[in-house]
Amino acid sequence: MTGTTSEAEHGPAGTVWQSAPYPVLLVGGDGVIEHVNDAARALPAAAPGVRLADAVPAWLADAHRLVTEAQAHSLVTEAQGHPLVAQDVSGLVAPVRGLIGDRAFEAHPTPGDRGSGVTWWLVDATDHERVSEALRLERRRTAFLAEASNELLSSLNLDRCMEVTVRLAARHLADAALVILPAAGRRHPVAYCGPDGRVVRENPAVDPREVPGLAEALRGFPPVPSRWIDPASAPGWLAREELGEPGSMVVTALPGHGVPAGALVLLRRSGHASFSEGEEVFARLFAARAGAAMSAARLYAEQAAITETLMRELLPPEARGLDGVELSARYRPAGATELVGGDFYDLHPAAEPGGESLLVLGDVCGKGLEAAVFTGRIRTTLHALLPVAGDHGRLLGLLNDVLLRGDRRTFVTLVLASVRRDGPRVTVRLTSAGHPPPLVLRADGRVEEVPTRGTLIGMLETVTATTVTVELEPGDTCLIYTDGVTEARGGPLGDELFGEQRLREELEQCAGMPPEALTERVQMLAAQWTGGGDQDDVAVIAITAPRAGRETTLPGLGRESASPRAGGGIS
């Protein structure tokens, strides 16, 4: 006992420790129990005259040994002229915890004066431990759900969502897990993850009726509770050999956004504890998050497929050779993530050998998807007007009538090019409707502007346009482009237009260049001029009369050209 505590309070006749709600043991300096209170009956062997080491668990006996060693050190220190009071000794040994039977206790030592003994106060901490463990469990579960949400929502890819779901489930909820999706055709896509953490994708022949609760879970609505499975009756694709003898299995639905997302099957080995009610509820919380992510990924994939199908009709066609004429066409939308925009081109090969092929290059007002939809409307209309393609004026007039019946706020500028091979030459009839005039790059490096002019389409009741015929000698190229090239804004100060004059000067250096290289060069010049700033849509078509010995071998591509030859003219 301490020197500040009276015999009436803590002695054999005292009531403070005797009436304490927790066991109290008074242990003498020789390690023998001297007194116990009524609550110490939780320790049947703890009685006066019994050595403490024989009456209590090892964890408490070891703690007592440390306290007595600290007391001995205190006495030695005091004898050397460095007093150390008992209160300081008690601070050297922190309270210790351990089990006595099925209860958890926290033991607090109170050393007596000058090594006279130790009083042990044993506080029952069982309920506190349970609450603390429940809190730790909830924190772990909350952290896991946050991790799961982050991983599942980081991708709108259905395959990745399946893999994340089974990997997290096998790591945190069970020894192995499977995700089964609703049938795709005659088979159900399955993802499996075992104890090794490796995810396997499969498409087995699954009959959901063989697994209790699986068919209902795959239907997804109305919600169904988790369903326990008898491991002995589980089919082979469910009970994997690598897992050993299965101990417990449970099927949980993956609820989607009004549509079935799939089912989650959790498996534990034989000998492992079955799923508790709390674990089952937690598994359903995880399944709800996984199902929402997988449902969103599935809907995104469906929408992407629909968009791709619709977008395919809006994308410019692949450039291809036209009856011995070398050709290259390129398109680049304004946005880095966009596929279509307001610029477009179309290629309509001749219906008969030796006839005229029609090339169209245009620029509608606006950018992005709205402009692309208007572009699709124009391309469809032009395709319907192909029977009158030989008369550019009539074709433009009919197209203008169609557009005037729609939204008057939209219009388009166009260049029509009717192309025909005439022996070694190529004849091109060009008509501009409010569009920048085409340029002809001769084989000797001269650049000529084609003097065709006309009104834009879709704004005025009457369309006027002039058609100009150009003769391309071998090695000559006719370049048709949209204003995304000449109106590219950049340069040293960032606000200067690229301009037609600069384009002509650059083209003079490109004499003899194959058409595919020329179109790439023009697009690159516009991109470099903007220096990574805002860009407009760019569409470019190059029509070239092949030199002798040069043949078109692939659509839009040709072999290396021979030396350039001069010639040709505009009529």
Buried (B, 14 or more C-beta within 10 A) or exposed (E): BBEEBEEEEBBEEBEBBBEBEBBBBBBBBEBBBBBBBEBBEBBEEBEEEBBBBEBBBEBBBEBBEBBBEBBEEBEEBEEEEEEBBBEEBBEBBEBBBBEBEEEBBBBBBBBBBEBBBBBBBBBBBBEEBEEEEEEEEEEEBEEBBEEBBEBBBEBBEBBBBBBBBBBBBBBBBBBBBBBBBBEEEEEBBBBBBBBEEEBEEBEBEBEBEEBBBBBBBBBBEEEBEBBBBEBEEBEEBBBBEEBEEBBBBBBBBBBBEEBBBBBBBBBBBEEEEEBEEEBBEBBBEBBBBBBBBBBBBBBBBEEEEEEEEEBEEBBBBEBBBBBBBBBBBBBBBBBEEBBBBBBBBBBBBBEEEEEBBBBBBBBBBBBBBBBBBBBBBBBEBBEEBEEEBEEBBEBBBBBBBBBBEEEEEBBBBBBBBBBBBEEBBBBBBBBBBBBBBBBBBBBBBBBBEBEBBBBBBBBEEEBEBEBBBBBBBBBBBBBBBBBBBBBBBBBEEEEEBBBBEBBBEBBEEBBBBBBBBBBBBBBEBBBEBBEEEEBBBBBBBBBBBBBEEBEBEEBBBBEEBBEBBEBBEBE
